[in-house]
Amino acid sequence: MKSESIADAVLQVVAERQPGMTGWSAKLPAAERAHLEDLRERWRRHELPMTKRAFARAVVEVCQKRGYFVTGIQGVEHWIGRRSPQ
């Protein structure tokens, strides 16, 4: 088995990242990510009566309980504020 060089490994990591996408949400299963993106859009349309911080805290809590890595509350708030889902 041929070992890849450190340069190849770095380039592979960069290639696997999608530009503009917050890392934690990209790692969620597609169906889970779609549900969260739907909630985000509903929040933006003012259909969900909660603050951005409360929404972010809930996302962090639920994702962690399901065993998903999630960035901190501020990272989730940034994701909530993104205009176009990637």
ZIMOZI-V596875 format. One record per pair of residues at least 12 apart in sequence whose ideal C-beta (glycine too) atoms are under 10 Angstrom apart, sorted by the first residue. I is the first residue (numbers start at 0). GAP is how many residues later the second one is. D is the distance in whole Angstrom. If there is no record, write none. Layout:
i:I gap:GAP d:D
i:I gap:GAP d:D
//
This chain:
i:17 gap:68 d:6
i:18 gap:67 d:8
i:19 gap:62 d:8
i:19 gap:64 d:8
i:19 gap:65 d:10
i:19 gap:66 d:5
i:20 gap:12 d:10
i:20 gap:58 d:9
i:20 gap:61 d:9
i:20 gap:64 d:9
i:20 gap:65 d:4
i:21 gap:48 d:10
i:21 gap:49 d:7
i:21 gap:53 d:7
i:21 gap:54 d:8
i:21 gap:56 d:7
i:21 gap:57 d:5
i:21 gap:58 d:10
i:21 gap:60 d:7
i:21 gap:64 d:8
i:22 gap:46 d:9
i:22 gap:48 d:7
i:22 gap:52 d:9
i:22 gap:56 d:10
i:23 gap:35 d:10
i:23 gap:36 d:9
i:23 gap:39 d:8
i:23 gap:44 d:8
i:23 gap:45 d:6
i:23 gap:46 d:5
i:23 gap:47 d:5
i:23 gap:48 d:9
i:23 gap:51 d:7
i:23 gap:52 d:8
i:23 gap:55 d:8
i:24 gap:12 d:8
i:24 gap:15 d:10
i:24 gap:34 d:9
i:24 gap:38 d:9
i:24 gap:43 d:9
i:24 gap:45 d:9
i:24 gap:46 d:9
i:24 gap:50 d:9
i:24 gap:51 d:9
i:24 gap:54 d:6
i:24 gap:57 d:9
i:24 gap:60 d:9
i:24 gap:61 d:8
i:25 gap:60 d:8
i:26 gap:41 d:7
i:26 gap:42 d:6
i:26 gap:43 d:9
i:27 gap:35 d:7
i:27 gap:38 d:9
i:27 gap:40 d:6
i:27 gap:41 d:9
i:27 gap:42 d:9
i:28 gap:37 d:10
i:28 gap:39 d:8
i:31 gap:30 d:10
i:31 gap:31 d:8
i:31 gap:34 d:8
i:31 gap:36 d:7
i:32 gap:35 d:10
i:32 gap:52 d:8
i:32 gap:53 d:10
i:33 gap:51 d:9
i:35 gap:23 d:7
i:35 gap:26 d:9
i:35 gap:27 d:8
i:35 gap:40 d:9
i:35 gap:43 d:9
i:35 gap:44 d:10
i:35 gap:49 d:9
i:36 gap:42 d:9
i:36 gap:45 d:10
i:36 gap:48 d:5
i:36 gap:49 d:10
i:37 gap:47 d:9
i:38 gap:16 d:8
i:38 gap:19 d:9
i:38 gap:20 d:8
i:38 gap:41 d:9
i:39 gap:15 d:8
i:39 gap:19 d:9
i:39 gap:36 d:10
i:39 gap:39 d:8
i:39 gap:40 d:6
i:39 gap:41 d:9
i:39 gap:42 d:8
i:39 gap:45 d:7
i:40 gap:44 d:8
i:41 gap:13 d:10
i:42 gap:12 d:6
i:42 gap:37 d:7
i:43 gap:36 d:8
i:43 gap:37 d:9
i:43 gap:39 d:9
i:50 gap:26 d:10
i:51 gap:21 d:10
i:51 gap:24 d:9
i:51 gap:25 d:6
i:51 gap:28 d:6
i:51 gap:29 d:7
i:52 gap:20 d:7
i:52 gap:21 d:9
i:52 gap:23 d:9
i:52 gap:24 d:7
i:52 gap:27 d:10
i:54 gap:18 d:10
i:54 gap:21 d:8
i:54 gap:22 d:8
i:54 gap:25 d:6
i:55 gap:14 d:10
i:55 gap:15 d:10
i:55 gap:16 d:9
i:55 gap:17 d:5
i:55 gap:18 d:8
i:55 gap:19 d:8
i:55 gap:20 d:4
i:55 gap:21 d:5
i:55 gap:22 d:9
i:55 gap:23 d:8
i:55 gap:24 d:6
i:55 gap:25 d:10
i:56 gap:16 d:6
i:56 gap:19 d:8
i:56 gap:20 d:9
i:57 gap:18 d:9
i:58 gap:14 d:9
i:58 gap:17 d:5
i:58 gap:18 d:9
i:58 gap:20 d:8
i:58 gap:21 d:8
i:59 gap:12 d:7
i:59 gap:13 d:6
i:59 gap:15 d:9
i:59 gap:16 d:6
i:59 gap:17 d:10
i:60 gap:12 d:10
i:62 gap:13 d:9
//
